Amino acid sequence: MNLANERVKHRQFGEGQVVENTEDRITVQFGKQIGLKSFIFPDAFENFLLIDKLVVQHEIHKIYEQKIEQERKLQQERMEKATRLAAEQAKNPKTKHKKTTSAKRKTEK
């Protein structure tokens, strides 16, 4: 989604204009005193930024929801994998080897 030149509002920094955006970052030019600020995209639009065009704001919200869902699925997969590994380790415990101390090794020689 190309947001270059779109007008945005920030709670603290006021009005600005998007100068660049990538899949995961957005850079906004605010007034001379504030300058350029970079934000995580689309996350910043959930808490800090509002775009002037309501339709675009809705599209950004959809992108944010998809990102959250992907992260949730990834977290779920990680949890399931960790659970499977723990279950496998419980079924096949490693045999414990006794450690010999260096003093004991010397006397054995």
N, C-alpha and C positions, 0 to 999 in steps of 0.2 A: 504494500500500500504506500503510495507516494504522497507524503504530506507536506512536501516542500512548499513554502510560501503561505501555508495556512496560518491563520491567526489563532492564538491560544491565550488562555488566561491561567495564571498561577495564583494560588492563595496569597503567597508572600511577595512574589516578584512582579505581579501585575500582568499587563498585556505584553505579548511577544509574538514573534513570527518564527515558524519552523524554518530552519536553514538546511537541515539534513536529517534523514532518518534511515535506519537500517532495520534489519529484522528484529534486533533486540535493543537498539538505542535510538534516541531522538534528541536532536540538538536545537535549542531555541535561542534566538537573539532577543534579549529583553532590552530595556533602556540602556543608555550609555553608562550609567552608574553601576548597573548590574552586569551587563555584557552577556556572553554566551554561557548557557547552562546545558548540561547533558543529563538525560534521564533514561531510566530503563523503560523500554517500550514492550508491551503496552501498559505495564504496571502503573506508571505515573498518572495515567488517565483515570485510574480508579480512586486516587487519593489527592492528587495535586493539580493536574491539568484538566482544563475543559477546552474543547475545540469549538469554534464559533458555529460550525455546521452540525446541527443535531443529527442528521443522517450519518455523518462521518463518525460522530461520537458513538452512535449505536454500533457501527461496524467495528470500531476499536474495542468496544465492550465485548462483542462476539469473539474477537481475536483473543482477548484477555481470558474469557471463559474457556476457550479451547486450550489455551496454554495451561491454565489451572487444572483442567481435566487430564491433560497429558502428564503433568507432573504428579497428579494423584495416582494415575495408572502406573507410572514408573515406580513410585514409592510402594505401591501395592505389590508389584512384581518383585521388588527388592526384599520386602517382608516375607513373601512366599518362598523366595529362594533361601533366605536365611533360616526359615522354619524347616525347609526340606534338608538343608545341610546339617542343622542341629539334630534332626531326627536320624539322619544317616550316621552321624558321629555317635549318637547314643546307642545305635544298634551295633556298631563296630568300634568299640573303644580300643584305643591303641594300648598295646602292652607297655607297662611302665618298666623302665630299666633302672636298676639301682645305680646310683652315682658313687663312684669310689673317690675318696678324697686323695689329694696328692700325697699325704703322709702314708696312707694305706698302700698306694701304688709303689712307693719307695720301699716299703717293707716286703712287698711281693716280689721285688726284683732280685 
